[in-house]
Amino acid sequence: MATITIYTTPYCPYCVRAKQLLDNKEVTYQEIDVSDRSLRPNMTKLTGGTTVPQIVIDGKAIGGCDELYALERAHQLDELLS
């Protein structure tokens, strides 16, 4: 099973959507709340992104919510998650 990390904030609707898709897939993920601004530089260094959510699957930054759903529509997400 893939190792998944998702950088979020509690007030972000895109974070909620991304987590819903992952929850529907019944995968386990580590959620890192970057409301604490001191955690954002690490997120940016790892993913290159400055907005949330930022999703990392097996050490590879895949982007945010739109990219996650694009992978799902292209039938590539399940393969990444397995």
C-alpha positions as CSV (number, residue, x, y, z in Angstrom):
1,M,0.0,0.0,0.0
2,A,1.2,3.5,-0.8
3,T,2.4,6.0,1.7
4,I,0.3,9.2,1.4
5,T,0.8,12.5,3.0
6,I,-1.6,15.4,2.5
7,Y,-0.9,18.9,3.7
8,T,-4.1,20.7,4.6
9,T,-5.8,23.5,6.6
10,P,-9.1,22.9,8.4
11,Y,-10.9,25.7,6.5
12,C,-10.0,24.7,3.0
13,P,-12.9,23.2,0.9
14,Y,-10.4,21.6,-1.6
15,C,-8.7,19.8,1.3
16,V,-12.0,18.4,2.4
17,R,-12.7,17.2,-1.2
18,A,-9.3,15.6,-1.5
19,K,-9.7,13.8,1.8
20,Q,-13.2,12.6,0.9
21,L,-11.8,10.9,-2.2
22,L,-9.0,9.3,-0.3
23,D,-11.5,8.2,2.4
24,N,-13.8,6.8,-0.2
25,K,-10.8,4.8,-1.5
26,E,-10.3,3.5,2.1
27,V,-6.7,4.4,2.1
28,T,-4.7,5.6,5.1
29,Y,-2.9,8.9,4.9
30,Q,-1.0,11.2,7.1
31,E,-2.5,14.7,7.4
32,I,-0.3,17.6,8.2
33,D,-2.2,20.8,9.2
34,V,-0.1,23.7,7.9
35,S,-2.3,26.3,9.6
36,D,0.9,26.7,11.6
37,R,2.9,28.8,9.1
38,S,6.1,27.4,10.4
39,L,5.3,24.0,8.8
40,R,4.7,25.5,5.3
41,P,8.4,25.9,4.2
42,N,8.8,22.1,4.6
43,M,5.7,21.5,2.5
44,T,6.9,23.9,-0.2
45,K,10.4,22.4,-0.2
46,L,8.9,18.9,-0.6
47,T,6.1,19.6,-3.1
48,G,7.0,22.9,-4.8
49,G,3.5,24.0,-4.0
50,T,2.4,26.9,-1.8
51,T,-1.4,26.3,-1.7
52,V,-3.3,23.5,0.0
53,P,-3.9,20.7,-0.3
54,Q,-0.6,19.4,-1.4
55,I,-0.6,15.6,-1.8
56,V,2.4,13.3,-1.8
57,I,2.1,9.6,-2.8
58,D,5.1,7.4,-2.2
59,G,7.4,10.4,-2.0
60,K,6.1,11.9,-5.3
61,A,4.3,15.2,-5.2
62,I,1.2,14.9,-7.3
63,G,-0.2,18.4,-6.7
64,G,-3.5,19.4,-5.2
65,C,-7.2,18.4,-5.3
66,D,-7.6,19.1,-9.0
67,E,-4.7,16.9,-9.9
68,L,-5.9,14.1,-7.5
69,Y,-9.3,14.1,-9.2
70,A,-7.7,14.2,-12.7
71,L,-5.8,11.0,-11.8
72,E,-9.1,9.5,-10.7
73,R,-10.8,10.4,-13.9
74,A,-7.9,9.0,-15.9
75,H,-8.2,5.7,-14.0
76,Q,-4.6,6.1,-12.7
77,L,-5.2,6.9,-9.0
78,D,-5.9,3.3,-7.9
79,E,-2.6,2.2,-9.4
80,L,-0.8,4.9,-7.5
81,L,-2.5,4.0,-4.3
82,S,-1.9,0.2,-4.5
